[in-house]
Amino acid sequence: RLYGASFPLDSLTCFLTPDRISYEEAIKQEFKPFKVGQSFGPTWWTCWFRLEISIPKDWSGKEVHLVWESDGEGMVWRDRQPVQGLATEGKKTSYILSESLNPEEPHSLTFYVEQAGNGLFGAGDGSMIAPPDPNKSFTLHKAELVIFNKDVYELLVDFEILIDIAKLLGEDNQRSFQALYTANQMVNMCDVIDPSTFPAVHELARAFFAQKNGDSQHTIHAMGHCHIDTAWLWPYAETIRKCARSWVTVIRLMEKNPNFIFTCSQAQQFEWVRTRYPGLYAEIQDYARQGRFIPVGGTWVEMDGNLPSGEAMVRQFLQGQRFFKKEFGKYCTEFWLPDTFGYSAQLPQIMQGCGIKRFLTQKLSWNLVNTFPHHTFFWEGIDGSRVLTHFPPGDSYEMKSKVEDLLKTVKNHKEKGRLNHSTLLFGFGDGGAGPTQLHLDRMQRMQDVDGLPRTQQSTPDSFFSAVEADTSLLCAWKGELFLELHNGSYTSQAQIKKQNRKCECILHDVEMVSGLALVQKRTFQYPSAKLQHLWRLLLVNQFHDVLPGSCIQMVVEDALKYYEELRNSSTQLLKDAMLSLFQGSSGSTEGRNTVLNTLSWERTEVVSLQGPGQKKTLALVKVPSIGYTTVTESLKPTFPVTVTKQADGSVSMENGILRAIIDPIGRITSLYLLDCKREAISEGCYGNQFVIFDDIPLYWDAWDVMDYHLETRKPLMETLNPLEIVSSGGLRGCLKFSIRISKVSVIHQEVILDAMCPYLKFKTEVEWHEAHKFLKVEFPVRVHSMNSTYEIQFGHLQRPTHWNTSWDWARYEVWGHKWSDLSEHGFGVALLNDCKYGCSAHQNVMRLSLLRAPKSPDSNADIGHHQFTYAVQPHAGCFQEAGVIQCAYNMNFPLHIAPLECAGPEVGSWSAFSLPSPAVVLETIKLAEDRSDALLVRLYESHGSTVVTQLHTSLPVKEAFLCDLLEHTDPSKALPISDSSIELSFTPFQILSLILFLNEALN
């Protein structure tokens, strides 16, 4: 009896299109008749319906709804504006035409419904995470006008809550019996065919709910939320419509519910709505000014918490915070990342540098092995920075405001006794939809009811402020927040991960060279707008289902297009900057090359130069830090590389630093560090041993690799092409070989040792056509250590090499960035890479994860051709002293050979910046935000030490100031400049950002 009289809609017409077109374009199309019960499709198409509505005249004074039940997601358009999202899965199947129909209102109306050929969770073929079925059809099940009986609805909500209280509080709780008794009284009093009895029945429930809580009761801060994945089981283009459908529904709820508070993250999604739905965006801004539609998070998207570089994480906040400040008048004060696959231990410092000291997530509730011990605590990063952190104790960001949700929140809360506040996020999420009126009506009844926790519509600031009133009893967690699940996401979709790393590196170089070009030649046009666009392409692809590779094929294709645009544009911008930087050369460029170094230390490396007659030739060059040198001939190495074939088919390569012996199938039988006379490979074992594992997760295919995969290890031993010598020494020794993975997959590899290079490189190509297999390469080394070290953003951390406890063995597969290292006192071995993230070290075996082959949600994940490079570096002393950090940077940021048309000055070298301390890395140089006369320079301490050093520069710097990561300067923090040097003090892993003002204004 929820609905009274009904009036079916027979005069439906529709228009079907494969594109996501605008309303203005849609209404111009030819609409054809359509009847309820018919289907439309296929998947990803859009069906526009035109509804000619005539409301019966005898419905005056009634609440009239349009009921629309269809497969797929929909949007109601009225008077040229989006007014209501529709989603059967999100319990939104009606739109209120009138709350009390006035006879003077128009009874004949025209509406449009934009119906998408996908559901809240895409269009998986048989299961949610299965690859989409491209030929799915969608049915319109119901379309009618109805009278909505509000009294019946109110009673249904009353009964639901009372019955849940009776069931869930238990037999030993008096309120449980009171709820049951009240519900029984209501049933006795209610005459279902006599609506005049309903108000008195409702009054009984009201009296029960009016019995208040005591002062000591736990307080739940409830916030509406609608987590929308920026891309996942649907493409980016569909997310734009998901945002509009979800957020316009929130606006309708706010119109009816003056206490409703809604939190919303991700600047990219706001930007999409701003450009595509300006009317809706204006309403959002209005409610934001009222403090009810609250932007949170401060980042461009809810990014992956592990894999983006340190600078990329800074840019997530820089782009996000600047957007929110411009569009909503203030910065976010809470970092909001409820659904990502772990959290880097450098995030607390990055947050604080961006004006954020509070953090909310809940993903660690997904841990497969250990239960995280806190819900509210201080999270401390590797530098000592602390942020107040909260996990909603309901362990969800999409609760439904039911009695069980409130009770679970209090029961789970691990800070009971320390703290009397927690949060509850309610609303349908992941695929959008958000809160419903039912959620709000439940919340309104339960806000202060004896027997239940006190519940209030609240804001993130109100909650954290309540916690901050007394934090003396809160515990602290130091280091990373490691998710004990989804470890396969460090490796899935290798092309996305490779392009992410390459694009992070080229953007670094473009900004740096453009900044130097601008200082050298003030007429150079620094490409600020283009760089912002390119950074935003990179940042959106770092969303926590894109960069991890846990998305459908359509999203992968979108992401690779973004990367292609990014790399092509960045390559041209870099060439333009070099042309300007080196302009002014004279004479012939024949036999002359200019080599550019974008890193903050001097480099001596073998490079390929342009020789006479377009011929490529190898040369050993020395290039100053953040500068360039003109090369006319190769330097002579201290020890040339020697390559010697041995009787058993093995080959020995030596360069005065290393001696490596490679067997006929490409394995290292010996890796000897000459100076300290240490063998790196374990006796009787092989380095560079390719191994393959069965990889069949329990459910989350692209996400997970389970610990039991380690039981299926199989070394790859079948040679396709045996080891042969490609280059016999001098500046470079090179070997090549091929081995089979299976009948359909093969590895081709070059093993390269350069003169004066401390590491052995493996340039690898793989033809990969596997299903549910995991390819790794392993190095059993002669090192005994309880811990291994992994590079993370702006620093490093250690993880155990043993499995003593469940917390240890849950880290059977971990992540790192450009390097990992296993060291004992005086000796160690490092693995370097140019695009890999998954890795592990158990006892003395170091592994680098290379390729996976999941089949959901992308059935073609990783199938095809792959190229990547890794290296092994044995070293004396600790990795810091051995320059492992610098070597890994060198691998990822190759020296640039200037195009012939900008070959540079005829002789000489130039360096813009240098640092005497190897502990400090100069990470970023760019034009400062909103300034025409200054550069931003970012540095960090990389060793984990306290350091005082000098930043030397040849640039005309007149003033230097410390600034935060949002580039706000403090006039009281001016740095003295003496002899073109600035003294800087660092604590372990500290990030410092400087604004350097130049003597002349830049463009």
N, C-alpha and C positions, 0 to 999 in steps of 0.2 A: 504493500500500500504506500510505498515511498512516492510513487507517481500516481496521480489521479488520471483524469481524462488524457487521452493522447490523440495526436493527429499525424498520421504518416505523411511523409514528404514524397509525393509521387512525381513532381515536376523537376527532377534532377537532370542536369546536363553536365557533361565533362569534356575536358580536353587533356590529352596525354602527350607528354614530352619527355625526351631523354635528358633534357637539360634542367638546371635549377634556375629558372628565369624569374624576372621581377614580376611583381603584381601588375605593373603598368603594361608589361609585354603580354602577360597571361590573359588579361581581360579583352585583348584585341583579337584573340584567336577564335576559331570556329568551334563552338561547343555542340556536342552531340548527345542525344538522350541516353540516360543511364538509369538503371533500376536497382533498388536495394537487393542484395543477394548476388549481384554480378561481381566479377573480379576485374582487377586492373593489374598492370605490371608491364615489363618484368622488373626485377630488382634494380634499384637505384633510379628508376624513372619516377616521374612526378605526374600525378593526376590532379588537375584543377577541377573542382566541382563548383557549379553555379547553383545556388539555392534560391528559388523564388518562393518566399514564405508568406502565407496568409494566416494570421492568428485568429482563431474563432472569436467572434465579438462577445460571446457570452462568458469569456474568460477574464473579464474585467475584475480587477482586485486580486487576481491570482499571481503567484510566482511562476513565470513561464520559462522553461528551459528548452534549448535545442539539445536533444540526445543524439550523439553521433558515435557509433561503435564500429570501428574499422580496424583491420590489420594495418600496421604501419603507424607512423607519426603524422599528425596533422596540425594545421594552423587555420584558425578562423580569421577571415578578413572582413572588416565592416567599415564602411565609409573610407575606403582606401588605406586603412591602417590595420596592422595585425592586432588582434584583441584577445586571443585565447589559444593556448596550445592544447592539443588533443593527443592522448596516448593511452590506449587500453591498458598497456603494461604499467603505466604510471597512474592508473586510477583516475584519469581525466577523460571522461566520456560525455561531458555536458558543458554547455555554455549558457550562462544566464542571459536571457533576452530581456526580462523585466522582473524586478523583485516584487512589484505590485502593479499589474498592468492598468494603466490609466486609459479610460475611453478615448482621451484626446491624443494618445500616442498613435503613431502610424502602425497599422496592423498588417500592412503589406510591405515586405522588406526583401531586399536582395543581398545575399551573402555569398562569399566565396570560401571554400575550404581547399587549402593547398595540402594534398595528401602525398607523403613521401613513400617511396617503394622500399622502405626499411623500417625495422622496429627500433625500440630503444637500444637494443644490442645488435644492431646490424641485421644480417640475414644469413646467419650460420646454417649450414646444411646438416641438420640433425642434432646439433648441439650448439651452445652459445659460442664456443671458441673455434668451431669448425670453419674452414674456409667458406666464404659466402656462396650460396646457391645463386648463380646469375640469372636463373630462369624462374624465380619464385613469383607466384601470383598472390595478390592481396584482395581480400573480400570486404565489401561494405556490408556489415551485418545489420545495422539498424540506423535509420535516419528519421526522426520524428520530433514533433513538438509535444511537450508534456506539461501538465500542471504538477509542480513540485510541492509535495505536502511537507512543509517545514516542521510542523508539530510531530509528524511521524519520524522524520529524520532525527529531531532532538531526542525523542524517546529511544530510538535505536542506539544513539551514542550513549545515553544514560545507562541503558541495559548492558551494553558491551563493557563499560567500565566497571559497573557494579559486579557483574559476573566475573570479570577478570580479577577484581580485588578478592572476591570470595574464593576463587580457585587458588590464587597465587600467594596470598598471605598465610594460608595454611590453617589447619584446625585449631592450633594453639593460640591463634590471634583473635581477640575479641572483635576487631574491626571486620574480619572476614565474615563472622556470623552476622554482624550488623548489616553488612553489604548484602548478604544473602537474604536476610529478613526484609530489608528495604525493597529488594527486587521482587520478592514474593508479594509484598503489599501492593506494589505497582501493578503486578499481573492481576491481582484480585480486583483492583480498582478500575483497571483499564477495560473499556468496552470498545473493541476494535471497529465496530460499526457505528460507534457514537463518538465523533471527534470532540464533542463538548466535554468528554471525560479526560481528554489528554492534558489540559493545563494542570489539573489537580494531581495527576500522576507525575507529571514533570516536577511539580513542587516537592513531592516526596524525595526525589533524587537530589533536588537542589538543597534540601535540608541536610541530607547526608553529606554532600560535598562542602557544605558551609561549616562543618566542624573542623576547626583549625588545628594546625600543628603546634607543637611546643617549640620554644626558642632554640633548643639544641638540635633540632632536626637538620639533616644534611640539605644543602641548597644546590639544586641543579640549575645551571645557566643554560637554557635552551635557546638554540639558534637555528633558524631555517637555513638550509644549505642545499645546494644542487651541484654536486660534483659532475662536471662535464669533461670527459677526456677530449683533449684538443684534437686527437685522432686516435683511433684504436681499431674497432671492428667496423669502422666507417671512415671515409676520407675527410680531409680538412674541409672541403666544400660543404659537406653535410653538417659539420660541427657548427658552422655559421648559423644554419637554420635551427639546430638544436638549441643554441643559445637564445635565439629569438623566441622560439616556442616556450622555453622554460621561463625566461625572464619576464615575458609579457604576462604569463600566468601569475608570476610573483606580484607584478604590479596590480593585477586584478584583486589578488588576495589582500594587498595592502590597502586598497580602497575600502574593503569591507572590514578589515581587522586593524584598528589603529595601533595596537601594541605589537604587531608582527614585526620581528627583526630578521633580516636576511643577510647572510654573509656570502661574498662572491669573490673569487680570485681570478688571476690570469689576465694581464693587461692585453694580451693578444686578442682574447675573446671580446673584451670591451671595444677594442679597436675595430674588430669585424662588425660588431653591432652598430658602432658609431657611423661607419661608412655605408652599411647596407640598410639600416633601419633607423634613420635619424629621429623620427618621431618617438619611437620607443626609447632611444638613447636619451632624449630630452627628459622623458618621464623618469628614467633611472637617475639622472643627475638631480632631478628635483627631490626624489626620495632620499638620495644620498645626502643632500643638504639638510634634510630633516633627521639624519642619523639613523635611518631605518634600512636602507639598501647600502650595505657597508662593504666597500672594496677592502680586501685583505690580501696578504701574501707578499706584495711588493715586487714580484718577479714578472717577467714577460710571459712565461708559461710555468706550470708546475713541472719543473724539469726533473730529469733523472738526478738522483742525489749522489751518484758515484762517479759517473764517467766523464761529464764535462770537465774541461780544464779549469784551473783556478781563475784565469782571466775570463773565461766564458761564464762562470758562476757570478763573478763581479758584474758582468754585462747583463745577466739576467736581472739583477737588482737595479743596476743603473738605468736600463731601459724601462723596467717596470715602475720603479719609484718616480722617475721623471714623468712618465705618463700619468700616474695617479695624481701627482702634484699639479700637473697642468690641467687635467680634466676634472678633478674633484677637490682641488684646493689644498690637499695635504698628503703627506707621505703615510704609507702604511706603517704601523708599529708592531705588527705581528707577522712573522713568516708562517705561511700556511701551506703545508705540503703533506696532505693526509694519505696520499696513495703513491708512494714510490718505493724502490726496492733496496732501501738502505740509505744511510746518511753519512756523508764524509765528515771526518773529525776536524776538518778545517772550516766547516760551515759556521760554527759559532763566531769565529773571528770575522768572517765575511759578513754575516748578519749584523754584527755590532758596527762594522765599518759603514754599513748602509742605513744606520739609524734604527735598527731593529734589535730588541733585547728579549723578545718573547717568541715562542715557537709552538705550533700545534701540529701534531700528526697522530696516526693511530696504526700505521702499517706493521709495527713490530708485534702487534697482537697476532699476526699471521705466522710467527715463528713456528717452525715445525718441530724443534727439539726442546728449546728452553723457554720458559715463561719469563718475560722481562719483569724485573722486580718493582718497577715504579709506574705510576701514572702522572704524578706531578713531581718534578725534580729540577735540579740545575744540571744542565748539560755543559761540560767543559771540553773545549777543543784542545788541539795539540799545543797551542800557544798559551793556554791558560784562560782564554776568554770564556765567559759563562753566559748562558742565556736561560731564562726561566722557561721550562718545557712542560707541556701537558699533552697526555694521551687521553682522549675521552674514554672513561672506564667502560662504556658500553661496547668498546672495541669495534666501532662502526662510525662511518660518516653519513649513513643514510638510515637512521632509525625512523620509526613510524609513530612515535609519541604514544605508545601503548603502555599499559600498566607494567608489563614485563620489561619494557625498556627502562623505565624509571627504577624498578627494583634491581635490575641487572647492573645499572650504573652504580648504585650504592653498594651492592654486594661485591662487585669486582674491585671497587676502589681500594688501591693498595696503600693509600695514604690515610686510611681511617685512623683517627686519633691524632694525626699530625695536621690534618686539614679538613675543613668541612664544606668545601666547594668543589664542584666538578662541572663539566660541560656535557651537553647532549646535542648532537647535530641531527636534525630531522629533515626528511625529504628524500624522494627517489633520486638516485645518483648514478654515476658512471656514464650512462647514456642520456642524462638529463632528466627532465620532468619536474623534479623539485617537490616542495611541500604541497599539500592539498588542504582544502578547508576542513576535512575530517581530522587531519593532524592538529590543526589549530584548535578545533573544538574540543578534542581530547585534552589538549594542553590547558585550555581555559578552565575546564572542570577540575583538573588535578593540580592547579597551581598552589593550593594550600589546603590539603585534605589530610586530616588525622589518619595515620597509618601509612602514608606515602611520603617520600621526600618532598620538601618544598621545591617548587619548580617555578621559574620565572623566565619570561622572554627577556633575553639579555644580549649584550654585545661582547665581543672579545675583550675590549678594554675594560668593561665592568668586571668580567670574570678575573682577568689577570690582576686588576687593581685590588680585588678582594683577596687574592692569594698573596699579593705583595705586601699586604697589611701586616702579615706575620709569616716570614719564611724561615724563621730560626730553626725549625724542626725538619726542614726539607733536606733530603739526601742529594748527593751529587754523583753523576756518572761521567767518567773521564774516557775520552777516546771516541771511536766511531760507534754509531748505532747500526750494528750489522744485522741485516735481515737474514734469518736462517731459512731462506726459501728463495726461489727465483734466481739461483746462482748461475743458471744457464744463460740468463739475460746479459751476462758480461761478454758473451761470444756470439749469440744468435744474430743473423743478418750482418755478416762481416762487411758487406759493401757499405752499409750505413755507418758502421763504426770507422771504417777506413776513411770515408769521405769526411766524417766529423773531425777526425784528427788532422787530415790534410787541410781542411778549411780553417780550423783553428789556427794552424801554423801560417797559412798564407795571409790571413787577416792580420796576424801579428806583424808580418813582414810589410804588408801594404801600409799599415798605419805608421810603422817606424820609418820606412823610406820616404813616405809622403811628408812626415813631420820634418825630417832632415832636409828634404828638397825645399820645403817652405822656408826654412831658416836660411838655406844657402841662396835661394832666389825668391825674393818676396812676391814676385808676380805669379809664382806657381799657385794654382787653384787647388787648395786642399779639398778632397772630395768628401766633405762631411755628410751630405745627404745620401750619397751613394753608399758610403760605408755604413751609415745607420740602416739602410735598407738591407745590405748584405748581412750585417750582424743579426738583424731580425730574422732573416731566412735561416741562419744557423741556429738561433735560439729556439725558434719554433720547432725545428727538427730535434732539439734536445728534450722535447716532451717525454714524459716517463713511460710511454708505450711506443715511441718512435725510435729513439736512440737505443733502448734496450732490445729492439727487434721483435717485440711482442704484438705486432700489428698485422693487418691483412695486406695482401699484395698491392692493392690500390694505394695504400698509404706508403708503402716502400717505393712505388713508382713516383708518387708525388715528391717524396723526400729526395730521391735521386735527381729529379728535375731541379729542385731547389739547389742542391749541391752543384749541379752542372752550371746553373746560372751563376752561382757564387764563385766557382773556380774560374769560369771564363771571364767574368767581370773583374775579379781580383787580379788575374794574370795581366789584363790590359792596364788596370790601375797601377800595378807594380811597374810595368814597362814605362808608363807615362812618368811615374815618379823618378825612375832611374834616368830617363832621358833628360829630365830637368836637373837632377842632381849632378850628372856628369857633363852637362852641356858646357861647351867652351873648349873642348878638346880640339887640337889642331893637328894638321899633318895626316899622313896615311895611318890607317888603323891596321894595316897588314902586319901580322905577327904580334899584335898587341891586344891583350885582354884586360878588362877591369873586373876584379873579383870582389864581391860585396859580402860582408859578414853582418848579420843582424843580431848576433849574440854578444854578450857583454864580456867576452874574454878573447884573447888572441887565439887563432886557430892555425894549425899546420896540417894540411890535408892534401890528399891526392884528388885532383879534379880533372875533368875532361874539358880541354880548351879547344877553341876554334883555331886550327892551324892554317897554313898556306893552302890555297885552293879548296877551301871548305872542308879540309880534312880534320878530323877530330884527333887530338893527341893528349896523352896523359901528362900531367905536370904536378909536381909537388909545390904547393904555394903556402905562404905565410901571410895571414890577413889580420889586421888589427881589430880590436873590439869595436863593435858598432861603427864600422867604417869600411874603407875599401883600399885596395892596392892595385897598382898597374903591373901586370905580369908580361914580361917579354920572353922569359925562359924559365925552365923548371929549376927549382932548388935541387941540390944533390942530397939524397938521404944519408943519414949517418950509417945505416945498414941497409943495403938493397935487399929486396925480398928474394929468397931462393926457393925454388921448387924442385924437389927431387923425387923421382919415381923409384919405389923399392921393389925388391924381387917378388914379393907376394902380391903385387898390384896396388898396395897402399901408396900414398903420396905424402911426403913431408913438405911443409911450408914453414919458413922461418923469416923473421924480420928484425932480429936483434932484440925484440921484446918478448915475442911468443915463438914457440915451436909447436906446430900442430901436425899430428899424423892422422890422416883420413883413410879409412879402409875402403875396399872396392864398392861398397854399397852406401858410402857417404857418411858413415858413422865416425866419430872421433874416438880413436883408441888412446890417444895421448894429447894433452894440452898442457904444455910446460912453460911456466913463467921463468924466464932465463935468469933475471937478476937475483931473485931470491931462491932459485933452484927448487921450485915447488911444482909438483904434478897436480893438476886440477881434477882429473877424471878418476873416479874410484877404480881400484884395481879389479880387473876382470869385467868391467862394465863399459858401456859405450855412451858417449855424449852425442847429441844430435840424433838420438834414436826416435824415429817416428813411431807412435803407438796409436792404436785405434780402440775405441770402447763401444759397446752397445749402449745406447742412450734412449731409454724408454721411461719417461717420467710417469708418475701416477695419473696426472691429469693435465697440468699446465705445461703443454708441450714446448712451446718456444721459450717459456719462462724458466723451467726447472731442469736441473740435472741432479739426479738423486745420488746419495752416497754409494748405493749398490752398483753404480756403473763401474766403480773402480775394481770390482771383482771380475770384470770381463776384459781386462787388458790383453791386447794382442800386438806384439811388435811387428812392424812391417819390414819384411826381409827379401821380398821378391824383386830382383833387379830387372828393370826394363832396358836401361842403358847404363853400363858400368862406368865407373869413375874415369874421367879423362882430363888431361891438362888443357886448359884454354889459353892461359897466359902464364909464361914460364918464369916470371919474376921481374926484377928491376924495381919499378914503382908499384907493381901489383902482381900478385899471384892469384890465379883463378882456376878452379876446377869445376866440372859439372858432371851430373849424373841424373838418372831418373829411376824411380821405383814405383811399383804398382801398389795401389791401395786395394783395388778390386778389379774385376773385369771391365768396369766402366770408369774408374777413377785412377788418376796418376799424379805423382809429384815430380816436378822438374826443379832442380836446385843448382845454383852456383855458389860455391864456397870461395870467399874472397878475403885475402889478406893484403892490406896496403902497407906501404912503407911508413914507418913511424906511427902506426896505428895500434893502440893497445887492445883492440878487440878483433875477433874473427867474425866475419859477416856471412849471413846465409840469405841470399836473394832467391826467393821461392815463388814458384808458380804451381798452382794446383788446378787440375780439371776434376771437379767434384760433382758426383752424381749419386749420392748416397741417400739412404733413408734411415733415420734414427741411429746415426753413428756420430762419434765425437772423435775428432783428430787432434792429437796433441804432440808436442815434441818434448823430450825429457833429457835432462843432464844430471846423472848421478855424480856428485862431486865429493872431493876429499876435504870436506868441511864438517866439523861437529859443532852444532849450535842449537840452542833451545828455541831460537827465534829467527825468523827471516824478516827482511825489511822491504817495504813496497812504497814506491812513490805515489803520493796523492796530490791534491791541489796545494800548491805553495808549500810543499814539505813532504814528509814521509812518516810512516808508522810501522810498528813491528807486530807480527802475529806469530803464534807458536808453531813450531814444526812438529810438535808431539800431539797426541790425542789423549792426554791424561784425563780430561774431564769432558763432559758433554758440550761445554762451551767451546772447547778446543776442536773436537772432531766435527762440530757443526760447521767449521770453517774449512771443510775439505776442498772447497773451490772458492777462491777469493778473487778480488780485483785489485789491479794496480794500473798505473799509467805507463810512463815510458821505460821504467826499469824496475827490477826486483833484485835483491841481493841476499846472499847467504854467506855470512862471515863468522870466523872465529878470531881470536886475537892474533893479529899479524898477517892474516891471509883470508881471502874470500873470493867468491865468484859472483858476477852479476850477469843477468840476462837483460838485454836491451831490445826494444821493438819499435816499429814505426807506425803501428795501427792496431795493436792487440791490447786487450784489457783483462781477460780471464787468465788466471794463473794459480799456482799452488806450490808449496814446498812441504814435503813430508819427510821427516828425518833428514836424509842428505840428498833427496831427489827433488830437483827443481823442474817444474813443468810449465810450459807456456801453452795455453789453449788456442787452437788455430781455427777450427771450423766445426760447426754443428750441422745437423740436418733434420730439424723439426718439420712436422707436417701440418701443424695448426698453430695459429690461424692462417698461415700462408703455406699452401701445399708445395710451393716452389722455393721455399726459403733456402738461400745459400747455394742453390743448384747453379753450376756454371763455372766460369773461369775466375780465379783469384790470384792476386799478386801481393806479396808482402815481404818484408825483410825483418830479420831479427839477428841478434849477435850475442856472443858470449865473451865476457871480459874477466879473466882471472886477474887478481891484483894483490899486491902486498899491502899491508896495513889495513885501515878501515876504508870503506867505500868513499867516505868524504875526502880523505887524503888522496885517494887514487883517482879522483876526478870522474867517478862513475856518473854523477849528476850531469857534468858537462858533456861527457861522451854521449849520453842519451839525448840531450838537447841537440848535439851535433848531428846525430842520426836523423832527427826529426826536422831540423831546420838547415837544409843543405846550403852551402855557399852558392850565391847567385853569380852567374857569369853574365855580364851586361851584354845586351845585343850589340852587334858591330856598329850600328849607327850611333851608339852612345858609349863608345869604348873608354871614355875617360881621359884624364890627363896623360901626357906621354910618359911621365915618370912620377914616382912618389906614392905615398900612402896618406890616408887621412882617417882620424878616429874622432868620433863625436863624444863618446863617453868611455870611461874605463874605471875599473874598481880593483884595488890591490887585493881585496879579500876574496878568496875563492868561495867563501861561505855565502856571499850575497849575490843574488841573481837579479839583474835588471830585466824585468819581464815585459814591460810595456812602455812605448813612447807613442804619444798621439797628440793631436791638437786638443787642448782643454775644452770642456763643454762650455758653451756660451761665452767664449773668450776669443778675441782676435789677436792677442798679444802674448800667449803663453802656451807652453807644452805641459802635458801631464806625463810624469815619469813614475812608474810603479816598480818597486823592488821588494824582495823578500829574503829573509834569512833561511837558507836551505839545509844547514848542517844540524840544526837543533842546538845552537850555541849562542852565547852572548858575544856580540861583535861590535867594535867601533871601527869604522872604516871611512875612507874618503871617496866621494863621487867626483872624479875629475871630468871636466868637460872643456871642449874647445869652442862651444857655442857662446854667443854674446849674452850671457845671463846677467841680468841686473839685480833680480830679487828671486828668492826661493822661499816657499812656504810649505809646511806640511798641510795635507788636506785629508779628508776622509774619502771613502770609496765612492761617494756621490760627488766628490770634487768640491766640497765646501771648504774654504780656507779659514783659518783662524789668524787674524792679524797679530795675535800675541805669539804665534808660533813661526815667526820669521827665522830662517836659518842663515847664519853668517856665511858669506862667500869670501874665501881667501885664496889668492893665486889660482883662480878658476877651479876651486875645489870646495866641496860642501861636506862637512863632517856629519856622519850619520851614525846613530847608535841603534842597535837591534837587540831585542831579546829573542830567545829561541822561536823560530818559525814566524816571527813577526812580519806583517805586511806593512810597508810604508809607501805612501803616495805623496808626491811632491808636485806643486805647481811652480814651473820655472818661467818667470817673466823675462822676455827678451828686450834688448835695448831698442829695437824698432818694432812698431806694430806689424803684425802679420795680417794676411788678408782675412 
